[in-house]
Structure formats: structure tokens, C-alpha cells
Amino acid sequence: MYDRKIAITLILKAVGVLVGSVAAVILATILISLTDPTLDFIQILFEVVSAFATVGLSTGITGTISTAAKLILIITMYVGRVGVLLLMSAVLGDPRPTRIHYPEENLLVG
């Protein structure tokens, strides 16, 4: 890209952020759908994506959902704000460091 080499680790981080974000949204949507089965799927998905992106938009169902669904939304907001990559690295840990370091181009991911 623009006569620069992008490190494979950076590409893997970007893919990890994408997959982790999609998985977090899908998991939260399914959990809220199970706790409140009477709500429309689109409204639940909108609430979860809004919570994950910490946007603050709502369809108005937040006051009517169960306490468990509210807790799921709170956790989703926290995961979205802190970042999937940071949480994944905290859980999985960093790989063993090596003594050889090559020059790389760093880009903002996540």
C-alpha cells in the first residue's frame, strides 16, 4: 500500500478486531433475543450495535427490556468502548517476545 509493506501481524489484528466485533454483536443480540423474545429482532440489533459503538441512539425499547438484557447492553457498551483487541490480548496474553525486530509501518487499527 503506497509503496509500504504492511506487517502480517497488523493484518491479523485487523481481522481479529473485525471478527471479534461481529461475534460480540451477534452474541449480545442472541442473548437479548433469548431474554426478551417478544421484541423485534431489528430493534434488538439496532440497540446492540448502538451500544457496541457507544453511539447513544435508541429505538425506545431500552426502558422496557428485562434487567438481564440491560446488563447485556452494559457489557456490550464496555466491550465496545474498551475495544475487542485489548480484551482479546488481556485474555489470551501477548506472544513470547523475540530479540529480532524488523522495521514495520504502523497503522491505527481498532
Contacts in CASP RR format, 6 or more apart in sequence:
PFRMAT RR
TARGET T0000
AUTHOR 0000-0000-0000
METHOD contacts of the structure
MODEL  1
MYDRKIAITLILKAVGVLVGSVAAVILATILISLTDPTLDFIQILFEVVS
AFATVGLSTGITGTISTAAKLILIITMYVGRVGVLLLMSAVLGDPRPTRI
HYPEENLLVG
4 105 0 8 1.000
5 104 0 8 1.000
5 105 0 8 1.000
6 105 0 8 1.000
6 107 0 8 1.000
7 104 0 8 1.000
7 105 0 8 1.000
10 104 0 8 1.000
10 106 0 8 1.000
10 107 0 8 1.000
10 109 0 8 1.000
13 85 0 8 1.000
13 109 0 8 1.000
14 109 0 8 1.000
14 110 0 8 1.000
16 84 0 8 1.000
16 85 0 8 1.000
16 88 0 8 1.000
17 83 0 8 1.000
17 84 0 8 1.000
17 85 0 8 1.000
17 109 0 8 1.000
17 110 0 8 1.000
20 84 0 8 1.000
20 88 0 8 1.000
21 52 0 8 1.000
21 80 0 8 1.000
21 84 0 8 1.000
24 52 0 8 1.000
24 76 0 8 1.000
24 79 0 8 1.000
24 80 0 8 1.000
24 84 0 8 1.000
25 45 0 8 1.000
25 48 0 8 1.000
25 49 0 8 1.000
25 52 0 8 1.000
25 76 0 8 1.000
28 48 0 8 1.000
28 51 0 8 1.000
28 52 0 8 1.000
28 72 0 8 1.000
28 73 0 8 1.000
28 75 0 8 1.000
28 76 0 8 1.000
29 41 0 8 1.000
29 44 0 8 1.000
29 45 0 8 1.000
29 48 0 8 1.000
31 69 0 8 1.000
31 72 0 8 1.000
32 39 0 8 1.000
32 44 0 8 1.000
32 47 0 8 1.000
32 48 0 8 1.000
32 65 0 8 1.000
32 69 0 8 1.000
32 72 0 8 1.000
32 73 0 8 1.000
33 39 0 8 1.000
33 41 0 8 1.000
33 44 0 8 1.000
35 65 0 8 1.000
35 66 0 8 1.000
35 68 0 8 1.000
35 69 0 8 1.000
35 72 0 8 1.000
36 44 0 8 1.000
36 65 0 8 1.000
36 66 0 8 1.000
36 69 0 8 1.000
39 61 0 8 1.000
39 65 0 8 1.000
43 59 0 8 1.000
43 61 0 8 1.000
44 61 0 8 1.000
46 57 0 8 1.000
46 59 0 8 1.000
47 58 0 8 1.000
47 59 0 8 1.000
47 61 0 8 1.000
47 62 0 8 1.000
47 73 0 8 1.000
48 73 0 8 1.000
48 76 0 8 1.000
50 56 0 8 1.000
50 57 0 8 1.000
50 58 0 8 1.000
51 73 0 8 1.000
51 76 0 8 1.000
51 77 0 8 1.000
51 80 0 8 1.000
52 76 0 8 1.000
52 77 0 8 1.000
52 79 0 8 1.000
52 80 0 8 1.000
53 80 0 8 1.000
54 77 0 8 1.000
54 80 0 8 1.000
54 81 0 8 1.000
62 70 0 8 1.000
62 73 0 8 1.000
63 70 0 8 1.000
65 73 0 8 1.000
79 87 0 8 1.000
83 110 0 8 1.000
84 110 0 8 1.000
85 109 0 8 1.000
85 110 0 8 1.000
END
